Amino acid sequence: MDTTTLKLRGMSCASCAKSIENAILSVPGVNECTVNFGAELATVEYYPAKTNVTVIQQAVDKAGYSAYLLQDENAITQDNDADRTFRLRELRKLQRKLTTNDDRAKFALDSNLVT
């Protein structure tokens, strides 16, 4: 039996992690799978005579996500950079929305106190 760790992409919630876990577990020859949502990792124990990493990655792709061998550092580094840039943009958008909504709430509160 072999064990591999895959770096995952595309998860946005715990339900996504469960979907990936179920997709991997549905591959014949996979004995065990644990997905860590926070670390974006899947640890997979499988029988190499029955399946391989490529088939497992294809199952993740079919479920709508991406999986890379953890040892493939070049792909992971590029993805991490892209993910980091994407997440920073999303964070800035959310911060602007929060600030705008907070300002509107203060204005509404101040207006109600004046009348």
C-alpha positions as CSV (number, residue, x, y, z in Angstrom):
1,M,0.0,0.0,0.0
2,D,1.3,3.5,-0.9
3,T,0.5,6.8,0.7
4,T,0.7,10.2,-1.1
5,T,-0.1,13.8,-0.2
6,L,-1.9,16.0,-2.8
7,K,-2.1,19.8,-2.7
8,L,-5.7,20.8,-3.5
9,R,-7.1,23.9,-5.2
10,G,-10.5,25.3,-5.6
11,M,-12.0,24.6,-2.1
12,S,-13.9,27.4,-0.5
13,C,-15.7,25.5,2.3
14,A,-15.8,22.4,4.4
15,S,-18.4,21.0,2.1
16,C,-15.9,21.2,-0.8
17,A,-13.4,19.3,1.3
18,K,-16.0,16.5,1.9
19,S,-16.8,16.4,-1.9
20,I,-13.1,15.9,-2.7
21,E,-12.8,13.3,0.0
22,N,-15.8,11.4,-1.4
23,A,-14.5,11.7,-5.0
24,I,-11.1,10.2,-4.0
25,L,-12.7,7.5,-1.9
26,S,-14.9,6.5,-4.9
27,V,-11.7,5.5,-6.8
28,P,-11.3,1.7,-6.8
29,G,-8.1,0.9,-4.9
30,V,-8.2,3.8,-2.6
31,N,-8.2,2.6,1.0
32,E,-8.3,5.8,3.0
33,C,-8.5,9.5,2.3
34,T,-8.3,12.5,4.7
35,V,-8.8,16.1,3.4
36,N,-7.5,19.0,5.4
37,F,-9.5,22.1,4.4
38,G,-7.2,24.6,6.1
39,A,-4.0,23.2,4.7
40,E,-5.6,22.4,1.3
41,L,-4.1,18.9,1.5
42,A,-5.4,15.4,0.9
43,T,-3.5,12.4,2.3
44,V,-4.4,9.3,0.3
45,E,-3.7,5.6,1.0
46,Y,-4.1,3.4,-2.0
47,Y,-3.2,0.1,-3.5
48,P,-0.8,0.8,-6.4
49,A,-1.8,-2.5,-8.1
50,K,-5.4,-1.1,-8.4
51,T,-4.9,2.6,-9.0
52,N,-2.4,5.4,-9.3
53,V,-2.0,9.1,-8.5
54,T,-3.1,10.1,-12.0
55,V,-6.4,8.4,-11.6
56,I,-6.9,9.9,-8.2
57,Q,-6.1,13.4,-9.6
58,Q,-8.6,12.8,-12.4
59,A,-11.3,12.0,-9.9
60,V,-10.6,15.3,-8.1
61,D,-10.7,17.2,-11.4
62,K,-14.0,15.5,-12.3
63,A,-15.4,16.7,-9.0
64,G,-14.5,20.3,-10.1
65,Y,-11.3,20.8,-8.1
66,S,-7.6,20.4,-8.8
67,A,-5.0,18.2,-7.1
68,Y,-1.2,18.3,-7.5
69,L,1.5,16.0,-6.1
70,L,3.0,17.7,-3.1
71,Q,6.4,16.9,-4.5
72,D,5.7,19.0,-7.6
73,E,7.0,22.1,-5.9
74,N,7.2,24.2,-9.0
75,A,3.5,23.9,-9.8
76,I,2.6,24.4,-6.2
77,T,4.7,27.6,-5.9
78,Q,3.1,29.1,-9.0
79,D,-0.4,28.1,-7.8
80,N,0.3,29.5,-4.3
81,D,1.4,32.8,-5.9
82,A,-1.7,32.9,-8.0
83,D,-3.9,31.9,-5.0
84,R,-2.3,34.5,-2.8
85,T,-2.9,37.2,-5.4
86,F,-6.5,36.1,-5.9
87,R,-7.1,36.0,-2.1
88,L,-5.6,39.4,-1.5
89,R,-7.9,40.9,-4.2
90,E,-10.9,39.2,-2.6
91,L,-9.9,40.4,0.8
92,R,-9.6,44.0,-0.5
93,K,-13.1,43.8,-2.1
94,L,-14.6,42.5,1.2
95,Q,-12.8,45.2,3.2
96,R,-14.2,47.9,0.8
97,K,-17.7,46.4,1.1
98,L,-17.4,46.2,4.9
99,T,-16.2,49.8,5.1
100,T,-18.9,51.0,2.7
101,N,-21.7,49.2,4.6
102,D,-20.3,50.3,7.9
103,D,-20.3,54.0,6.7
104,R,-23.9,53.5,5.5
105,A,-25.0,52.0,8.8
106,K,-23.4,54.9,10.7
107,F,-25.1,57.5,8.4
108,A,-28.5,55.8,8.9
109,L,-28.0,55.6,12.6
110,D,-26.9,59.3,12.8
111,S,-29.9,60.3,10.6
112,N,-32.3,58.5,12.9
113,L,-30.9,60.1,15.9
114,V,-31.2,63.6,14.4
115,T,-34.9,63.2,13.5
